[in-house]
Amino acid sequence: MKKEKIVGIIGFGNMGTALGEGLKNKGWKVLIYDKEKKRLKGIKKILLSSNARELIKNSPLVIIAVKPQNISFLVDEIREAILTYNPLLISIAAGVSTRFFEDKIPKVRIVRVMPNLAAKKRESISFISKGRYVIPQDVKIVEEIFKCIGDVVVTREEFLDKVTAISGSGPGYVYYFMNSIYRVALSLGFSKSVAKEMVIKTFWGAVSIIKDSKEDFSFWIKKVASPKGTTEAAINFWKSCNLEKLIQKGVRKAYLRAKQLSLKS
């Protein structure tokens, strides 16, 4: 008889919800707990726990999906339950190191993961790093969990702040650029609905073309930017403004902030 796969999720915001839905659709039994009860209304085929201790008691795997600023309080709340039931902990809190958990809970098995917002569409790329007391089988089960919402990369924890600045924050950068083009479209007289659809289809189509390509991005820029054409005119102007350097500086600001958050944890 096949063993039932059970996972508990503490925190049911955007990422917790995406994980819960992805796991449920892959046949996992999912238990959830969130202090904000309004988040739990209308949920189907996912079990609700009345408190964190009850969830930990019934879940060999526990995903911590609360905001980083709430982690310290939560760890104090669940410490005794973790020591009693010894689940594998999986944290997706940005900037919170595995060492933070290990210092608070002796010999805790903790895996840190950085997914991104695309988890909502099962298109995330999740980076995984393990704590000191994690065994290879623990890492395999975490890989299985996060493959439910996209692709998975196992890496050293020292890279996770860099991951946060690129793929973690990356959707926000894309939306910022999309919004800039959308506002130009509006200024040129397009309606909001047409401008939005035009921008979305343009980005979606561009990504779909290169998704399985082995060529780098510069190759595809040249494909679109014909000599003395319209695309080249825009790109040459951005180059004259050092836009690429500004983007690099912005991403590095995100990286430095991620490092600051890690040092505080």
C-alpha positions as CSV (number, residue, x, y, z in Angstrom):
1,M,0.0,0.0,0.0
2,K,1.4,3.4,-1.0
3,K,2.3,5.6,2.0
4,E,0.2,8.8,2.3
5,K,2.2,12.0,1.6
6,I,1.4,14.6,4.2
7,V,2.7,18.2,4.5
8,G,1.7,21.1,6.7
9,I,1.9,24.8,5.8
10,I,2.0,27.5,8.4
11,G,1.0,30.8,6.7
12,F,-1.5,30.8,3.8
13,G,-0.7,34.0,1.9
14,N,0.3,34.1,-1.8
15,M,3.1,31.6,-1.6
16,G,1.5,29.3,0.9
17,T,-1.7,29.2,-1.2
18,A,0.3,28.4,-4.4
19,L,2.2,25.6,-2.6
20,G,-1.0,24.2,-1.1
21,E,-2.8,24.1,-4.4
22,G,0.1,22.6,-6.2
23,L,0.6,19.9,-3.7
24,K,-3.1,19.1,-3.4
25,N,-3.2,18.7,-7.2
26,K,-0.3,16.2,-7.1
27,G,-2.1,14.0,-4.5
28,W,-0.6,15.3,-1.3
29,K,-2.6,15.6,1.9
30,V,-2.2,19.2,2.9
31,L,-2.8,20.7,6.4
32,I,-2.7,24.5,6.9
33,Y,-2.7,27.0,9.7
34,D,-2.9,30.7,9.5
35,K,-3.8,33.2,12.3
36,E,-5.8,35.3,9.8
37,K,-8.9,33.1,9.5
38,K,-10.3,35.1,6.6
39,R,-7.6,33.6,4.3
40,L,-9.0,30.1,5.0
41,K,-12.5,30.7,3.8
42,G,-13.8,28.6,0.9
43,I,-10.7,26.3,0.8
44,K,-11.5,22.8,-0.6
45,K,-9.7,19.5,-0.1
46,I,-7.2,21.0,2.3
47,L,-7.4,20.4,6.0
48,L,-7.4,23.2,8.5
49,S,-5.5,23.0,11.8
50,S,-6.7,25.0,14.8
51,N,-3.2,25.9,15.9
52,A,0.5,25.5,14.9
53,R,1.2,22.7,17.4
54,E,-1.7,20.6,16.1
55,L,-0.4,21.0,12.6
56,I,3.2,20.0,13.6
57,K,1.9,17.0,15.5
58,N,0.2,15.7,12.3
59,S,2.7,16.7,9.7
60,P,6.1,15.1,9.1
61,L,7.0,18.0,6.8
62,V,6.2,21.6,7.8
63,I,6.5,24.5,5.4
64,I,7.0,27.9,7.1
65,A,5.4,30.5,4.8
66,V,5.1,33.5,7.0
67,K,6.6,36.9,6.5
68,P,10.3,37.3,7.6
69,Q,9.4,39.9,10.3
70,N,7.1,37.3,11.9
71,I,9.6,34.4,12.0
72,S,11.1,35.1,15.4
73,F,7.8,35.1,17.1
74,L,6.6,32.0,15.3
75,V,9.8,30.1,16.1
76,D,9.3,30.9,19.8
77,E,5.7,29.6,19.5
78,I,6.5,26.3,17.8
79,R,9.9,25.5,19.4
80,E,8.6,22.9,21.9
81,A,6.3,21.2,19.3
82,I,9.3,20.9,16.9
83,L,11.4,19.4,19.6
84,T,8.6,17.0,20.5
85,Y,7.6,15.8,17.0
86,N,10.8,16.4,15.0
87,P,9.4,17.2,11.6
88,L,11.5,18.4,8.6
89,L,11.2,22.2,8.5
90,I,11.1,24.0,5.2
91,S,11.4,27.8,5.3
92,I,10.5,30.1,2.4
93,A,11.1,33.3,4.4
94,A,13.4,35.6,2.5
95,G,16.6,36.5,4.2
96,V,16.2,34.1,7.2
97,S,19.1,31.7,7.4
98,T,19.1,28.0,8.3
99,R,21.5,29.0,11.1
100,F,18.8,31.2,12.7
101,F,16.6,28.1,13.1
102,E,19.4,25.9,14.3
103,D,20.4,28.5,17.0
104,K,16.8,28.6,18.2
105,I,15.9,24.9,18.0
106,P,18.7,22.4,18.8
107,K,19.5,20.0,15.9
108,V,16.5,21.0,13.9
109,R,16.3,19.6,10.3
110,I,15.8,22.8,8.3
111,V,15.8,23.4,4.5
112,R,15.7,26.9,3.1
113,V,13.9,27.5,-0.2
114,M,13.5,30.6,-2.4
115,P,10.7,30.2,-4.9
116,N,9.0,33.1,-6.7
117,L,5.6,34.5,-7.5
118,A,5.3,32.4,-10.7
119,A,4.5,29.5,-8.3
120,K,0.9,30.6,-8.7
121,K,1.0,29.3,-12.3
122,R,3.3,26.4,-11.5
123,E,6.2,28.3,-13.3
124,S,8.4,29.1,-10.4
125,I,12.1,28.4,-10.2
126,S,12.9,27.4,-6.6
127,F,16.4,27.3,-5.1
128,I,17.0,24.9,-2.2
129,S,19.8,24.8,0.4
130,K,20.1,22.5,3.4
131,G,20.9,23.1,7.0
132,R,23.6,21.2,9.0
133,Y,21.4,18.3,10.2
134,V,19.6,17.5,7.0
135,I,20.1,14.2,5.3
136,P,20.1,13.5,1.5
137,Q,16.6,12.0,1.7
138,D,15.3,15.2,3.2
139,V,16.6,17.2,0.2
140,K,14.9,14.8,-2.2
141,I,11.6,15.2,-0.5
142,V,11.9,19.0,-0.6
143,E,12.7,18.8,-4.3
144,E,9.6,16.7,-4.9
145,I,7.5,19.3,-3.1
146,F,8.7,22.3,-5.0
147,K,8.6,20.5,-8.4
148,C,4.8,20.8,-7.8
149,I,5.1,24.5,-8.5
150,G,7.9,24.6,-11.2
151,D,11.6,23.9,-11.6
152,V,14.1,23.2,-8.8
153,V,17.8,24.0,-8.3
154,V,19.8,22.7,-5.3
155,T,22.5,25.2,-4.3
156,R,24.7,26.4,-1.4
157,E,23.0,28.8,1.0
158,E,25.5,31.6,0.3
159,F,23.8,32.0,-3.1
160,L,20.2,32.4,-1.8
161,D,20.5,36.2,-1.1
162,K,21.7,36.5,-4.8
163,V,18.7,34.3,-5.9
164,T,16.4,36.6,-3.9
165,A,17.7,39.7,-5.8
166,I,17.3,38.0,-9.2
167,S,14.5,35.4,-9.4
168,G,12.8,36.3,-6.1
169,S,12.4,40.0,-6.8
170,G,12.6,39.5,-10.6
171,P,8.8,39.4,-11.3
172,G,8.6,42.9,-9.8
173,Y,11.3,44.2,-12.1
174,V,9.4,42.7,-15.1
175,Y,6.1,44.3,-14.0
176,Y,7.9,47.7,-13.5
177,F,9.2,47.6,-17.1
178,M,5.8,46.4,-18.4
179,N,4.1,49.2,-16.6
180,S,6.4,51.7,-18.2
181,I,5.6,50.5,-21.7
182,Y,1.9,50.4,-20.8
183,R,2.0,54.0,-19.8
184,V,3.6,55.0,-23.1
185,A,0.9,53.1,-24.9
186,L,-1.8,55.1,-23.0
187,S,0.0,58.3,-23.9
188,L,-0.1,57.3,-27.6
189,G,-3.9,57.1,-27.4
190,F,-4.6,53.4,-26.8
191,S,-7.4,52.4,-24.4
192,K,-6.4,50.8,-21.1
193,S,-7.7,47.4,-22.2
194,V,-5.9,47.4,-25.6
195,A,-2.7,48.8,-24.0
196,K,-2.7,46.1,-21.3
197,E,-3.4,43.3,-23.7
198,M,-0.7,44.6,-26.1
199,V,2.0,44.7,-23.4
200,I,1.0,41.3,-21.9
201,K,1.0,39.6,-25.3
202,T,4.3,41.1,-26.3
203,F,6.1,39.9,-23.2
204,W,4.4,36.5,-23.2
205,G,5.2,36.0,-26.9
206,A,8.8,37.1,-26.5
207,V,9.3,34.6,-23.6
208,S,7.6,31.8,-25.4
209,I,9.9,32.1,-28.4
210,I,13.1,31.9,-26.4
211,K,11.9,29.5,-23.7
212,D,13.6,26.4,-25.2
213,S,16.3,28.2,-27.1
214,K,20.0,27.5,-26.4
215,E,21.0,31.0,-27.6
216,D,21.6,33.8,-25.1
217,F,19.5,37.0,-24.9
218,S,21.9,39.1,-27.0
219,F,21.2,36.8,-30.0
220,W,17.5,37.5,-29.8
221,I,18.0,41.2,-29.4
222,K,19.8,41.2,-32.7
223,K,17.0,39.1,-34.2
224,V,14.5,41.9,-33.5
225,A,16.7,45.0,-33.7
226,S,17.3,45.5,-37.5
227,P,20.1,47.9,-38.5
228,K,18.7,51.5,-38.4
229,G,15.2,50.2,-37.5
230,T,12.7,51.1,-34.8
231,T,13.9,48.7,-32.1
232,E,17.5,49.7,-32.6
233,A,16.5,53.4,-32.2
234,A,15.1,52.7,-28.8
235,I,17.9,50.4,-27.7
236,N,20.6,52.8,-28.8
237,F,18.9,55.6,-26.8
238,W,18.8,53.4,-23.7
239,K,22.4,52.5,-24.2
240,S,23.3,56.2,-24.3
241,C,21.5,56.6,-21.0
242,N,23.4,53.7,-19.4
243,L,20.2,51.9,-18.7
244,E,21.9,48.5,-18.4
245,K,24.2,49.9,-15.6
246,L,21.2,51.4,-13.8
247,I,19.4,48.0,-13.9
248,Q,22.5,46.3,-12.6
249,K,22.8,48.8,-9.8
250,G,19.1,48.2,-8.9
251,V,19.5,44.5,-8.7
252,R,22.6,44.9,-6.6
253,K,20.6,47.2,-4.2
254,A,18.1,44.3,-3.9
255,Y,21.0,41.9,-3.2
256,L,22.4,44.2,-0.5
257,R,19.0,44.4,1.1
258,A,18.7,40.6,1.1
259,K,22.1,40.4,2.9
260,Q,21.0,42.9,5.5
261,L,17.8,40.9,6.2
262,S,20.0,37.8,6.5
263,L,22.3,39.5,9.0
264,K,19.3,40.5,11.1
265,S,17.9,36.9,11.3
